[in-house]
Amino acid sequence: MNANIASASAQTSAFNNILEKAKNQQLSLSDLFQVAEALTSSGQQAQAAEAYKTWIAFNDTNPLLHMAYFNYSVTLRQLGDLAGAIQALRAASKIDERFGPAYINLGRALEDCGLIDQAVQQWRTFAGVTSDVTPDRISNRLMSLQHIGRVLEAAGRLEEAETALWQAIELQPTKTEAGQHWSALRQRQCKWPVLIASTHVTARQLLDAMSPLTLSCYSDDPIFQLAKAYRYNKQLVGTRLDLSGFPRKTPKLKTGTVERLRVGYVSSDLRDHAVGFALREVLELHDKSSVEIFAYYCGEPRTNDVTQDRIRAAVDGWRDIRTMSDIDAAKLISSDEIDILVDVNGYTKHARTKIFAYRPAPVIVNFCGYPGTMGSPFHQYMIADDYIVPAQNEVYYTEKLFRIACNQPLDRKRVIAETPTRTAAGLPEDAFVYACFNGMQKITGNCFNRWMEILKATPASVLWLLAGDEDANMRLRQLAEQQGVAPDRIIFAPKAPNAHHLARIAVADLFLDTFPYGAHSTAADAITMGLPILTMPGNGFASRFCGSIISAAGIPEMACTSAAQYVERAIGFARDRQSLLAIRRSLAEQRETSVLRDMPGLARRLEEIFWDMQGECERGETPVPDLRNLDLYYEIGAELVLENIEFEDSAAYRKRYLKKLAQAHDYAAIPFDTRLWPEAKA
């Protein structure tokens, strides 16, 4: 008999023997698990499913039957039998209504089927039956509540999501995931104050849970922003990764004429997105005799995406790393022999920070996608401009700074539709139109109060905002009415295709920037359409970005030095429209010659910077991020942020930190650092 046939026959006999034991209740649950695991490991998932099915059929009185159903469901999912998996999970949850994993997985399976409400109901059911939660149930209850929040947030049901997340926060305040989403949701809904403590949750715990990006919308505190990024990175990446698969390589010597520099851009936003719009012309303008460009895309799958098509055509190598693990993506980048790796995500949605932690390239750069420092041990450089990061503010960043003329790239080829009439845009023809097209999450209570003060002083004006969630729109109108401003004077611009959105910007009179997170690409859009912007630069990256854009566009005088001046000038422009027309003329005259639109110059400057970084690497001069005292800065910063001081000049800001540092030093000596506690001042 053929050996293979004999072997197959023996395996069949052994499997039949297992099934007989299961039928006769002679196979323990632990033995069943071992058998199923062995079959699955050898690629025999169908036989594993058969073993589970048989055991369940003939062992229905076993007190652990729900466990068999649960593992059976996992095997069925592996086989692609989603309906069967759902049936098995329903059976498991009916047998033991407090068996959390069944509810968790059942909800996920229903979510995968697009049945959002049914998924949420499963998690709510489990949350309900575990209201008298015990330590062994707490993790599953917490997970259920977080899933409810996540799914409802994605479905745009923000109020319900916020409620579920708050339950999760109160359950375990020290776990940051729910709190991170909760504070961001409150910002998107314009719920102020954003952080509200309770008997079970402190304001400090809510602040600790904030993500760095959410913090940028909450406070203009670059030292605390740095310390937050540092802590966030440690939570995200861990304290130490195994780098044995990524041995340090001696950098290849390059001359700049013989061999091109290999530059990789990693981003989830190389598509129809603000970052994609910003980068696509720059990528097209890179000098291919000097640099070889690779794009590593980690965003959602795209079809009929003009921006992504242009970027793919512009780069030398396009790599889709969406489905790859972080370590496999890092290995791919390493195998591509990338010299300079640019992180275009930072700590934004779909970021893949852990890829950079493997150090897949000798040089790692923070640029374009994130408004601040990464506070990481592996981002060595940041590219910024003199306005956003003046020399005295470099202490707020762990990366070494390289400078460009303006931090906002743009695409001069963007399609712009025909300018609509005000009536077509939903605006009164004769009103003075204040506009702000920043996301709702950037509007703070103080910012909104300033706008109401401006509207009350200019009765013939309206405020034109980018529409958010309908509840948020209604909330802003109600808040306006409470302050004596007719709610219909706030007009919301619905979502529109990009070309039409750009066109309608031109019909406004004055763009009112937000604080502390100002307009970024939105400001470039406004300037492109000739709309003047009034901004209020602060101390941090996010609060100074808009000031950089208007400076690069040739109208630096539109930056205000205080909140009072911001309000006064906004009112003044409505009362003296001729003064605003003069600024519009200035914008128009400088449009094509301004630094803001010099994309060839930006592409050349980036290439110079990349070569300078390569030179430092070859000489062994690549900087090492200075992470000293950041835990202490975090503790001090948390105290200061909770004092809720909105706006202060640089001197007053530093004075508050130095006072706290001195107090801490008196108690226990603080090691000197290169930030606010330098040895020279000892």
N, C-alpha and C positions, 0 to 999 in steps of 0.2 A: 504494500500500500504506500502511496506517495506520502512522504513525511509531513507535507503541509496539510494534506487531507486528514491524516491521523491527528495532527495537532488541533485542527479545527474541530474535529469530532470530540476530542477530549475536552476542549473548551465548552462546547455545547452541552456535553454531559455534566460538566461541573456547574454550568449556569442553571441547567434544569434541576440539579440537586439543590441549589440555593432556593429556587422557586418552590420546591417541595417543602423545604424547611420553613419557608415563610408561610405556606398554606397550613402547615401543621403547628404553627406557633412555636417553632423550635429555633427561630432566628431572632436573636435579641436586637433591639434598636441600634445599639452601638455596633453590632456586627453588620447590620444593614448599612449603616453609614460607611463603614470600612469597605464593604463590597462595592457600594455605589461610587465611592471616591476612586477606588482602583479602576473600575470600569470607565469612569469619566476621564481619568488620567490617560487611559489607553485609547481614548477616542471613541468609546462605546457608550455614548450618552443614551442611545435608544434602549440598550439593555439595562442601564442604570434606571431609566424611567420605568421600564417593565418591572424591575425588582421592587421599586417603591410602590407601584400600582398594586402588585400582588400582595405585598406585605400589608398595605392599608386595607385591602379587601378582606383579609382573613385575620386581622388583629385589631378589630374595631373597638375592643374593650380596653386596649392598652392605655394607661393614663398619660402616656406621652405621644399619643396619636397625632396631636397638633404639630409636633416637631417633625414627624414623618411627612405630613402634608406640606409643611414649609419647605423642607429640602426637596421634596418632589417638585414643588413649584419652581425652584431654582433650576433644576434639571430641565424642566419643560421650557423655561425661558431660553436656556442654552440651545434647545432644539428648535427654537423659533415658534413654539406653540404658545402664543400669548394667551389665547382663550383658555387653554388648559391650565396655564399657570394661574390665571385669575380665579378659576374654579377651585383650584387647590388652596389658594390663599383665603378665599371666602370660607372654605371648610375649616381651615385652621383657626380663623378668627371666631367662628361660631362655636368650636369646641372649647376654646379658651378666650373669652372676650377681653382678657387683660394681656394677651400675648402680643406685645408691641411690634415685633419684627413683621408679623403677618400684615398688620394694618399699614405699616410703613411701606412695605413692598407692594401691597395691593394698591395703595394710593399712587405709587410710582408707575405701576402697570397701567392703571386707568388714565393717568396723565399722558403716558406714551400713546394711548389710543385717542387722545384729544378730548377726553371726558373730564374736563377740569372740575366741574361741580361735583361729580361723583368721587373724584380723587380727594377733594377737600373734605367731603362728607365722611370718608373713611378716617381721615386723620382727626376730624372733629369728634367722631364717635369714640375713638381711643382716648382723646383728651378728656372727653366727658366721663368715661368709665374709670379714669385714673385721677379724678379730681382729689381723691384722698391719697395722693401719690406717696409711695414709699421709696427709699433709696434705690432699690433694685429696679424700680419702674421709671425713675426720673429721666434717664437718658432717652428712653423711647418716647416718653411724653414730650420732652424738649424737642426731639427730632420731629415729631408730628406737628408741633406748633410752628417750627421753623419751616417745614415743608408747606404748611398752609400759607404762611406769610410769603414765601418765595413764589408760589404758584399764583396767588392772588395779585401780587405785585406785577408779575409778568402779564397778567390778564388785565391790568389797569384798574383793578378794584382796590384802590389804595387805602381807603378807610378800613375795609375789612382786613387787609393785610396788616395794617398798623395795629389793630386790635389783637390779632393773633400773635404778632411779634412782641407786644407788650406783655402778654401772658407768659411768653417764653423768657423774657427778661426778668420778670418777677420770680419765675421759677428758679433761675440760676443767674443772678446779676453779674457774676464774674465771668460767664461765658460771653464772648464778645460778638459772635456772629449775628444773633438776633438784634442786638443793640446797634450794630453797624448799619443794618438795613433800616431799622426803625428811625434813627435820626435822619437818614437820607430821605426817607419817605415823608417825614414831617417838613423837611425843607421843600420838597417838591410840591407839597400841599399848602405851603405858606402858612404853617401853623407856628405861631410865635407865643412865648419863647419856645425854641426848638427843644431844649432840654427841660423836662419837668420831673423832679424827683418825687418819690413816694415813700411810704413807710418802709417799703422793702428794698427800694433802689435809691442810691444816692446820686447826686449830680455828677460826682467824680466818677462813679462807675459808668454812667452814660457817656461822659467825656472819654473815658478810657476805651470804650467800644467804638468810638468814631473812627472811620477810615481817614487816611491823610487827605483824600480828595474832598470828603465831606467837611473836614476841618477847615479847608481853604475857603469854603463858603461861610464859615461860622466866625472865624477870627483872623485878624491880620497880625499874626505873631510868628515871624519866620524862625525864631529859635525853637519855639514849641513845635512848629511844623517840622523842623529838622528832627527833633527828638521823637516826635510821633512817627515819622517815616522810619527812623532807626528801629523803634520798637515793633512797628508793623512788619518790617522786613524780617526781624527775628521770628515773629509768629508765623509768617508766611513761608519762610524758607527753612527755619530751624537754625540751631546754633552751629551745626557743622554737617557738611555733606561729604560723602565718600568721593574724593576726587582722583582715586587711583586710576580710573579709566581715562583721565585727562592729564597726562603728564605735561609738565611745563616744557614748552619748546623754545629753543633759541630762535628769536625772530629772524626771519629771512632778510638778508640785506637787499635793499632795493635802491636803485639810482634815480628813479623818477622818469627815466627815459627808456631804459631797457625792459623793465618789468613793471606791469601795472600793479597798483595797490588794490587789494580785494576788500571791498566795503560791503557789509551786510546790514540791511534795515529789517528789523523785526517788528511787526505790528499786526494788530487785528483790524486796523482801520484803513488798509490800502484798498479802498473801495469808495462808493458814493457816501462820503462822510467828511466832516470838516477837515480832518487830518489828511485824507486822501486828496481832497480839493487843494489843500495847501501844498502838498508835496509833488503832485504829478508833473508840473512843469519843471521843477528843479531836477527831478530824476531824468527828465528828457534832456536837460541841458548839461548834465555831467559830461566832462571831457573823457571820452572812452579811450583816448590814448594815454590817459593818466590814471584812471580808476576803472575797475571792473565791478559792476554793481550787482548784488544779489538781494532779492527780496524774499523774506520768510513770512508767509501769511498765516496768521493764527485766528482769523475771525470766522464769521459764519459763511457758509457756502453762498456763492453769488451767481446769478444768471442775468444777462442783459445789463451788466454794470459797465457803463462807459468809462468811468474812472479806473476801475480795475483793468479793463482792456488796455487803456493807455499806459498804465504802469507796467503791465506785463510786457507790452511791446517795447518799453523804454529800457528795461533792465536786461542784464546779460544772463541772469539765472533767476527763475521764479521757482520757489519751493513752497508747497502747500504743507504746512506742519500741523494743521488743525487736529488731526486724529493721532498724532504722534505723542508719546509720553515726553516729559521734559528732558529726560536723559537721552532719549533717542533723537530728539530734535537737536540737543546740544552736540551729539555725536555727528549728526549730519552737517552742522555748521563747522565743526572741527575738521571733518573730512573735506569740506569745501575750501579749507585753508584760508578762512577769512582773517584778514589782518585787523580791521577796524569793525567792531560790531556795534550798531546803533540801536538803542532801546527807544522805540517810538511810542511805547505804551506807558511806561512808568507804572503808577498804581491806578490805572484806569480799567474799565471793564474789559474782560477777556485777556488781561495782561498775563504774560508767562514769565514772571520774574525769576522763577527757579531755573529756567534755562540759562540765564546769565550767571547764576550762582555756581554753575559747573565750570565757568571760565573757558568757554569753547573758543574764544579768540583772545589774543594777547592784550587787546585794548577794547574796553567797553565804555560806551558813550551814552549819556542821557541827553536826548534832544527831541524837541518839537511836540511830543504828545502829552507831556505832563508838566504842570506849572509848579515845579519846585525840585528840591533835592531828593535823591533816592535814599540818602542816609545808609547806604549799604557798604559792605567791605569790598564789593567787586565792581561798582561803577566808579571808574577812576576819573572820568572827565564829564563836564557838562558844557554844552554850547549855549551861550546866551548873549545879550547885548549890554552895552554900558548903561542903558536906562533902567532896564529891569534889575540888573545886578551892578550897581555902582561899586567901585573898588572897596569902599568901607563896608559894604554888605557881603563881601565874599565869605566872611566868618559864618554866615548862615547856611553854608553849603559844604558838604564833605568832598565834593568833586573839585578837581582843578578846573578853572574857568578858561575857555577859549571864546573869543569875541567875534560876533558878526555884527553887521550894521543894524539889523532889526530882526527880532526873533520870529516874526510872522511871515513865512513864505506865502505866496499866493499864485494863482494861475491866471495869467493875463488872457488866456484863451477861453475863459468860461463863457458859456452861452447866457445871454441876458435877454429876456423877453421884452416886448414893447411896454413902455411905462404906462400903467393904467391911470385913469382919472381918480381923483379922490373918492368920488361916488362909487366907482367900481371897486375900490379898495375898502369900502364900508366906512368912509370917513366924511365928516362935514367939509364942504368945499372952502368955507371961509374961516375955519378955526385955526389957531396955532397948534400944530401937532407935535407934542413931545412923544418920543418913541423909545422903546427899549425892547430889543429882540433877544435879550439874554434868556436863558432857561429860568423857569420859576424858582429852581433851587438857589439861584443867586440873589433873589430878592429877600432882604432881611426886614425885620420890623422897623429898624431905624431908617433904612433906605426908603421904605414905603412912606413913612411919616414925612420924610423930606419931600417926596413927590406930592403928597397931599398939601403940604405947606406951599409948594410952588403953584399947584392948581388953584388953591384958594386965593392966591394973590393975582392970578391971571384968569379971570372969569371966562374969557373967550378962548380957552384952550381945552384940549383933550389929551388923554394919555393913552397911547397905542402900544399894547403889549402883545407878545407872542402868546397865544392861547396855551393853557396847560390843561390839567384835569378839570372837568366841568365844576366839580366841587370847589376847586381852588379858585377858578374864575369867579364863582359866586361869592366865595369868602372875601376876595379882594374888593368886590363891589360893596359888600356889606360893611367892611372896614372903612371904605371911603365914605359911605353914608354916615357912619358913626362920627366921622371927623368933619361933617358938614359939606362934603363934596357929593354932588349928584352922581349916583352909581352909573348912569348912562354916559358919564364923561370918561369912563374907562372902557376902551374899545379893544376887543381881542381879535388878533389876526389869526385866522385858522391856518393849519398846515397847508403848504402849497409846494408844487414842484420847484426845485432850486432856481431855475431860470426865472420863474414868475415871482418867487420870493425876493430875489435880487432886484427885480424891476420895481416892485412896490415900495421898497425902501426909499426910493428917490422922492416919493411924494410927502414924506415927513419933513418937519422943519428942524428939529434938534433931537439928537440921540442923548438920552440921559443914562449914564453908565451906572452900574451897581457897585457896591462895596461891601465886603472886602474882596470878593471875587469879581473882577471886572470883565468886560468884553474881550474876547481873544479873536478868533476868526470872525466873529460877528462884527467886531470893530473894523476889521479889514474889509468886510462886505459893505459896511456903511460908508467908509471912505471911498471905496471903489465907485459907489453910486453918488458921491458928492455930498453925503449927509454929514454935517459937522457933529462932533461928539464932545460932550462935556464929561470929564472924568475927575476922579479924586484919588491920585496915587497915594499909596501907603508905604509900608516897609517891606512887605513880602512880594514874592514873585507874582502871584495871582492878582494882587492889587496894583501892580505897576505895569502890567502887560499892555493895557489900553493906552497908558501914557507913552509907552514906547512906540505904539502904532501911530498915534497922532503926531508925535515928534518926527517920526520917519516920513510922515505925509506932509510935513512942513507947517503944522499949526500947533506948536508946543504950547502956545498961550491958552489953549483950551483945557489945560491941566490946572485944577484948583488946589489950593494949599490947605483948605479946611472945609468942613461941612457947611459952615455959614457962608463961605464964599461960593460954594457950589450952588446953594439955594439962591443967593443974591444974583449970581450971573445968569442962572436959568430964567429967573423972573425978568432980568434986564433984557435978555435977548427977545423975549416975547413982547416987551414994551417998545423995543427999538429994533425992528426987523431989519433995518438997513445995516446995522452993525453985523448981523448974522449973514446978510447977503455978501458983505465984504469977505467974510471967511469962506463962504461958498466959492466966490471968485478965486480966492487964493488957492483953494483946493484944486479947482479946475485948471488953473494956470500951471500948477506944479505936478499934475497928475502923472504924466508920462515920464517926467524927469526925477521924480522923488525916489528916495532910497527905498521906500516901501515897494515899489514896482520894479526894482532893479534885480530881476531874477538871474540874468547872466552873471552879474556881479556876485550874487549870493552863491551860485553854483561854484564859481571860481574860488571864492573865499572858503567854502566848505572843503574843497579839495586841498587848498593850502593847509587848512587846519588838520585834515586827515594825515597829510604828509608830515606835518610837524609832530603829531602824535606818534607816527611811525618812527620818526627820528629819535624821539625820546625813548621809545621802546628799544630801539637798536642800541642806544647808549646806556641802557639800564637805568633810565631816569623816569620811568613810568611812575606817577605818584601813587602813594598808598593813602587811602581815605583815613582821615583822623577822626576816630570815634570816641575820643576821651570825654568823660564826664557827661555823656548824653543821657544816662539814666538820671543823673542829678538835675540836668536841665529840664528833663521831663517833669520831675516832681515839682520843681519851682514853677515851670510854665503852666502846669495844671492849676496851681493855686492862682496864678495871675490871670489866666484866661477866665476862670470862674468869677473874677471881679467885674467882668463884662464892660471893660473899657473899650469903646469901639475904635476910636481914632486918636492917635497921638504922634508927635514928630519923633524923629529918630533918637534925639537926645533924651527925651522924657522916657521913651520906651526902654532904652538901655539902662537908664538910671534905676528903673524899677527892678530890673534883673540884677544889677550890681549890688543893690541893697540887700536882696535876698541871698545872693552869693556870699556877701560879707558876713551875714548872720550865720549862714551854714558853716562858713570857714571858722568863725569864732568858736563854734561848738565842736567841730572836728575838721582838721585841716583838709582842704580840698586840693588835689593835685592840679597844678597849673596846666592850662591848655592854650590853644591858639585862637580861642573865640573871645568871650567876654571876660575870661579870667586868666589873662596872660601873666607870665612870671615877671615881666618888666614892672608891673604895678604892685608887686608884693611889698 
